[in-house]
Amino acid sequence: MTSKRIFVTGASGCIGHYVVETLIQETDHDLFLLVRNLDKLKIDYNTRPGITVLQGNMREIEQFSDLLKTMDCAILIATAWGGPEEVFDINVVKTVRLLNLLDPEICRRVLYFSTASILDRNNQPLKEAGEIGTDYIRSKYNCFQQLSKLAIAPNITTLFPTLLLGGEAQKPWSHISGGISQEAKWINLIRFFKIDGSFHYIHSKDVAQVVRYLVDNPLEAEDCPNLVLGNPAITADQAIAEACDYLNKRLYFRIPLTQRLLDIIFGLFRVEVAAWDRFAMKYRHFVHTNPVTPSTFGLPTYCSSFADVLKLSGVPRKKRR
């Protein structure tokens, strides 16, 4: 298989660590890793030749203009989370600028990471995400709307991760995995509530396998260029039941956690709820059509059950006495 020149942004983040490690270990491609802070890159990138680490910032992407024009592939993972000015500059302006610096005749494959939060249940843009989403969500919505207008648009596959898991000793924890081990202690309270909702999840190691497959196996022309990354949807009640089984906790009566009850609780404790959070509580079922995992492409899936979620997030299993 012909070796490719691949430009990767966001290599030092949770997904980035798994993606880069997989590409280093399982391919011979030449990798160019854009990293803002070298201290955050924990991967041993000297294990083979062909790995170039570029210290730089997405906000100064123009300094790599000449290099970008030589790339066969780009994997755009970098994102900003906080501060509206930085979020929109990096997630929209500079991401679009980077895409415009690629040569569509040379760079035949772009894997751009968005978020499933901007999609509805039919995998179409969710208007509320663009109107009342957090700065991060609105920036991803805005950027996605611009992709189709770019010269390189036919070569872009947009990846929409659902609830993202991941993290270990030499890899940063995702926001979800980092909180699960702490929140597991609330199971004694949560198990008494019945919650109407559902969601998908996926581990970063599985994301990396999908990326590795797509780098070397182009999608057919009739395939959708937008892929939601996630295991089959699970209901909140299923997740609670599986967590109770994993932690050896019995399920008794369960009180329906209705919107009215939530409003009473928030009012009682004077909790301010942002517009997006209030929408999410009413929307409840963040599910999508045809979610993708490695198994979609005939590959083994690393994290496929909620018990796996707890185990890989560092929650010890409680054995039955």
Stockholm file with secondary structure:
# STOCKHOLM 1.0

chainA/1-321         MTSKRIFVTGASGCIGHYVVETLIQETDHDLFLLVRNLDKLKIDYNTRPGITVLQGNMREIEQFSDLLKTMDCAILIATAWGGPEEVFDINVVKTVRLLNLLDPEICRRVLYFSTASILDRNNQPLKEAGEIGTDYIRSKYNCFQQLSKLAIAPNITTLFPTLLLGGEAQKPWSHISGGISQEAKWINLIRFFKIDGSFHYIHSKDVAQVVRYLVDNPLEAEDCPNLVLGNPAITADQAIAEACDYLNKRLYFRIPLTQRLLDIIFGLFRVEVAAWDRFAMKYRHFVHTNPVTPSTFGLPTYCSSFADVLKLSGVPRKKRR
#=GR chainA/1-321 SS CCCCEEEEECTTSHHHHHHHHHHHHHCCCEEEEEESCGGGCCSCTTSSSSEEEEECCGGGGGGGHHHHTTCSEEEECCCCCSCHHHHHIIIIIIHHHHHHHSCTTTCCEEEEECCGGGBCTTSSBCHHHHHHSCHHHHHHHHHHHHHTTSTTGGGEEEEEECEEECCBTTBCCCHHHHHHHHHGGGHHHHTTEECCCEECEEEHHHHHHHHHHHHHSCCCTTSCSEEEECCSCEEHHHHHHHHHHHTTCCCCCCEECCHHHHHHHHHHTTCCCCHHHHHHHHHCEECCSSCBCGGGGTCCCSCCSHHHHHHHTTCCCCCCC
#=GC SS_cons         CCCCEEEEECTTSHHHHHHHHHHHHHCCCEEEEEESCGGGCCSCTTSSSSEEEEECCGGGGGGGHHHHTTCSEEEECCCCCSCHHHHHIIIIIIHHHHHHHSCTTTCCEEEEECCGGGBCTTSSBCHHHHHHSCHHHHHHHHHHHHHTTSTTGGGEEEEEECEEECCBTTBCCCHHHHHHHHHGGGHHHHTTEECCCEECEEEHHHHHHHHHHHHHSCCCTTSCSEEEECCSCEEHHHHHHHHHHHTTCCCCCCEECCHHHHHHHHHHTTCCCCHHHHHHHHHCEECCSSCBCGGGGTCCCSCCSHHHHHHHTTCCCCCCC
//
